[in-house]
Amino acid sequence: MTWYPAYLTDKTDIIDWVSDQRRDLTTGDIPDVVLHSTDVIIWAMLEEANIQVNYTGTVSGTQVDPADIRDYLWAASLAFTLEQLSTRGTIIYTHGGIEQTQFGQVTHRFMRMQPMFFIPRGTESVDHVMPFRTYKQIGQQFVKAYIQAYVQNTKGYRVAAPQVGFDMTSRGYGWNAGSGFMIIADNLSLGMR
């Protein structure tokens, strides 16, 4: 089955990106399953933020709902597709770091891969000093930017609105309310309707 990507215009966007590395790569070398799974990765991340996506991928030119904002999901699609192509071995994963330096007669060679250390979650400030980011990290950055823009556009703010509530039962606030309110609230809290 042909899959039309939700956010990429077509496979030529991918070819443009990897043309320096793989001049022989054509759109026929990129299977539709990669594009489909890229969309699913993004949709899973949007679902975690309670953003529902409606798209079938079966007809060229159909619009995805909700629409992309400032091409954030286009960039995320490109990054996640490149991540998958490097995993498949279609392209070689390179982050652009230095492979070799030479000073006089001394040459140092470095591994062109991820550094061998663990970065726990919640350390976003480390991103500012990292020498490179993986395609996956780039994709995650753009999905996060989309989610913030989506929330801003739909709700008018970027943070969750505080929820205000109080306990109307006899054990909480409202102790001085009429007994009719407390009895109803007590029964509801006990599961006795």
C-alpha positions as CSV (number, residue, x, y, z in Angstrom):
1,M,0.0,0.0,0.0
2,T,1.3,3.5,-0.9
3,W,1.5,5.7,2.2
4,Y,1.3,9.5,1.6
5,P,3.2,11.2,4.5
6,A,1.1,13.5,6.7
7,Y,3.7,16.3,6.9
8,L,6.4,15.8,4.3
9,T,5.6,17.1,0.8
10,D,7.0,13.9,-0.7
11,K,10.1,11.8,-0.6
12,T,12.2,14.4,-2.4
13,D,12.6,16.3,0.9
14,I,14.5,13.3,2.3
15,I,16.6,13.0,-0.9
16,D,17.5,16.7,-0.7
17,W,18.8,16.2,2.9
18,V,20.9,13.1,2.2
19,S,22.2,14.1,-1.2
20,D,25.6,15.0,0.1
21,Q,26.0,11.6,1.7
22,R,24.2,9.3,-0.8
23,R,24.1,10.9,-4.3
24,D,22.7,7.6,-5.7
25,L,19.7,7.5,-3.4
26,T,16.3,7.8,-5.1
27,T,12.8,8.1,-3.9
28,G,12.3,4.4,-4.8
29,D,14.9,3.5,-2.2
30,I,12.8,4.9,0.6
31,P,10.0,2.4,1.5
32,D,6.5,3.7,2.4
33,V,6.7,1.8,5.7
34,V,9.4,4.2,6.9
35,L,7.1,7.2,6.1
36,H,4.1,5.5,7.8
37,S,6.1,4.6,10.9
38,T,7.5,8.2,11.1
39,D,4.0,9.6,11.1
40,V,3.0,7.0,13.8
41,I,6.0,8.1,16.0
42,I,4.8,11.7,15.8
43,W,1.2,10.8,16.4
44,A,2.1,8.9,19.5
45,M,4.0,11.9,20.9
46,L,1.0,14.1,20.1
47,E,-1.4,11.6,21.8
48,E,0.7,11.9,25.0
49,A,-0.2,15.7,24.9
50,N,-3.9,14.9,24.3
51,I,-3.7,16.1,20.7
52,Q,-5.9,13.8,18.5
53,V,-4.8,13.4,14.8
54,N,-7.1,12.6,12.0
55,Y,-5.3,11.3,8.8
56,T,-5.5,8.2,6.7
57,G,-2.5,8.5,4.4
58,T,-4.3,6.8,1.6
59,V,-5.0,9.7,-0.7
60,S,-2.4,12.1,-2.0
61,G,-3.0,15.7,-1.0
62,T,-5.4,15.1,1.9
63,Q,-5.1,17.4,4.8
64,V,-4.1,16.2,8.2
65,D,-6.1,17.5,11.2
66,P,-4.9,19.3,13.2
67,A,-2.7,21.1,10.6
68,D,1.0,21.7,11.0
69,I,2.1,24.9,12.6
70,R,5.2,26.7,11.2
71,D,6.4,23.4,9.6
72,Y,7.4,22.0,13.0
73,L,6.0,18.6,12.2
74,W,7.5,18.7,8.7
75,A,10.9,19.1,10.3
76,A,10.1,16.4,12.9
77,S,9.1,14.0,10.1
78,L,12.3,14.7,8.3
79,A,14.4,14.0,11.4
80,F,12.6,10.9,12.4
81,T,12.7,9.5,8.8
82,L,16.5,10.1,8.8
83,E,16.8,8.3,12.1
84,Q,14.9,5.3,10.7
85,L,17.0,5.3,7.5
86,S,20.2,5.3,9.5
87,T,18.8,2.4,11.6
88,R,18.0,0.5,8.4
89,G,21.5,1.2,7.0
90,T,20.3,3.2,4.1
91,I,22.3,6.2,5.2
92,I,25.2,6.4,7.7
93,Y,24.5,8.1,11.0
94,T,26.7,11.2,11.3
95,H,26.1,14.0,13.7
96,G,28.7,16.3,12.1
97,G,31.3,16.0,14.9
98,I,35.0,16.1,14.4
99,E,36.4,12.8,13.2
100,Q,40.1,13.7,13.1
101,T,42.3,16.5,14.2
102,Q,46.0,17.1,13.4
103,F,48.5,19.3,15.2
104,G,51.9,19.2,13.8
105,Q,52.9,15.5,13.5
106,V,50.2,14.3,16.0
107,T,46.9,13.1,14.6
108,H,44.0,12.2,16.9
109,R,41.0,10.1,15.6
110,F,37.7,10.2,17.3
111,M,34.6,8.0,17.0
112,R,31.9,9.7,15.0
113,M,29.1,8.4,17.2
114,Q,27.2,9.3,20.3
115,P,29.3,9.8,23.4
116,M,29.3,7.0,25.9
117,F,27.6,8.6,28.8
118,F,24.0,8.6,30.2
119,I,21.9,11.7,30.2
120,P,18.9,11.3,32.5
121,R,15.5,12.8,31.7
122,G,14.8,16.3,33.0
123,T,18.2,17.7,32.0
124,E,17.1,19.9,29.1
125,S,19.7,22.5,30.1
126,V,22.4,20.0,29.0
127,D,21.1,20.4,25.4
128,H,22.8,23.8,25.2
129,V,26.2,22.4,25.7
130,M,25.9,19.2,23.8
131,P,28.3,19.1,20.8
132,F,25.6,17.5,18.6
133,R,22.1,16.1,18.6
134,T,20.8,12.9,17.1
135,Y,18.1,12.9,14.5
136,K,15.7,11.6,17.2
137,Q,16.5,14.5,19.5
138,I,16.0,17.0,16.7
139,G,12.6,15.4,15.9
140,Q,11.6,15.5,19.6
141,Q,12.5,19.1,19.8
142,F,10.2,20.0,16.9
143,V,7.3,17.9,18.2
144,K,7.7,19.7,21.6
145,A,7.7,23.1,19.8
146,Y,4.6,22.1,17.9
147,I,2.8,21.0,21.1
148,Q,3.6,24.4,22.7
149,A,2.4,26.3,19.7
150,Y,-0.8,24.2,19.5
151,V,-1.7,24.7,23.1
152,Q,-0.9,28.4,22.7
153,N,-3.2,28.7,19.6
154,T,-6.1,26.6,20.9
155,K,-6.1,27.6,24.6
156,G,-4.4,30.9,24.7
157,Y,-1.7,29.9,27.1
158,R,1.3,27.5,27.2
159,V,1.0,26.0,30.6
160,A,-1.7,23.9,32.1
161,A,-4.5,25.9,33.7
162,P,-4.8,25.3,37.4
163,Q,-7.8,23.3,38.6
164,V,-9.7,24.7,41.5
165,G,-11.7,22.4,43.7
166,F,-12.9,22.0,47.2
167,D,-14.3,19.3,49.4
168,M,-18.0,19.7,50.0
169,T,-18.2,16.6,52.3
170,S,-18.5,16.9,56.0
171,R,-14.7,16.1,56.3
172,G,-13.6,19.2,54.3
173,Y,-14.3,22.7,53.3
174,G,-18.0,23.4,53.4
175,W,-18.5,22.1,56.9
176,N,-20.7,25.1,57.6
177,A,-22.9,24.5,54.5
178,G,-26.4,23.2,54.8
179,S,-26.6,19.6,55.8
180,G,-28.4,18.7,52.6
181,F,-25.2,19.6,50.6
182,M,-23.0,17.5,53.0
183,I,-25.2,14.5,52.8
184,I,-25.3,14.5,49.0
185,A,-21.5,15.0,48.8
186,D,-20.8,12.4,51.5
187,N,-23.0,9.9,49.6
188,L,-21.2,10.6,46.3
189,S,-17.8,10.3,47.9
190,L,-18.7,6.9,49.4
191,G,-20.2,5.7,46.1
192,M,-23.7,5.8,47.5
193,R,-25.8,7.7,45.0
